Amino acid sequence: LMSQRITPPIALINRASAGNAEAQFELAEAYMHSEHEDDIDLAEEWALRAAQLGLTEAMYWLGEGYTVYAKELREEDPEESKKYFEYGFNWLTQASKDKHAAAIFELAGYYRRGDATEKDVSKSIELVEQAAKLGDVQAMRDLSFIYANGLGIDANEEQADFWDQQAQLAESKNTEQ
């Protein structure tokens, strides 16, 4: 069974081709809904174009995608995996400069694991805290856990409770919307 190709609206393709970063990223997301390998390649291509034009959301999307792919490859092809960790690290670093909370949180994992960069636990914790302060709920949870258990940092029950409450608050706001 051949998987179906995606046919995006021509107006979207025209806007993307004219250099509109938002349209390029929208096109990338459309192509990602396909199972077809050529469409997946096009998704990456358009996301790269949007990211190169400075669209933070595209940078994050690429960084995250490359990270997931690198983790899947780690066992069977360590060399190829390393390459994709580097791509991921670079795009997440770019997105982090624009204060993208999820990108900063994802980047913290790179420093924690030592993928594509020197392992640096205190830098990792710093980034988790930065992401938490920018509103990333998972970062808040992690930070609470880090403080509660003194992971690479002095245990601090007050901070642990504070970030646990922040996470619960943020989640109840998210469910209200």
Secondary structure, DSSP 8 states (H G I E B T S, - for coil): ---------HHHHHHHHTT-HHHHHHHHHHHHT---HHHHHHHHHHHHHHHHTT-HHHHHHHHHHHHHHHHHHTTT-HHHHHHHHHHHHHHHHHHHHTT-HHHHHHHHHHHHHTSSS---HHHHHHHHHHHHHTT-HHHHHHHHHHHHHTSSS---HHHHHHHHHHHHHHHHHHHH-
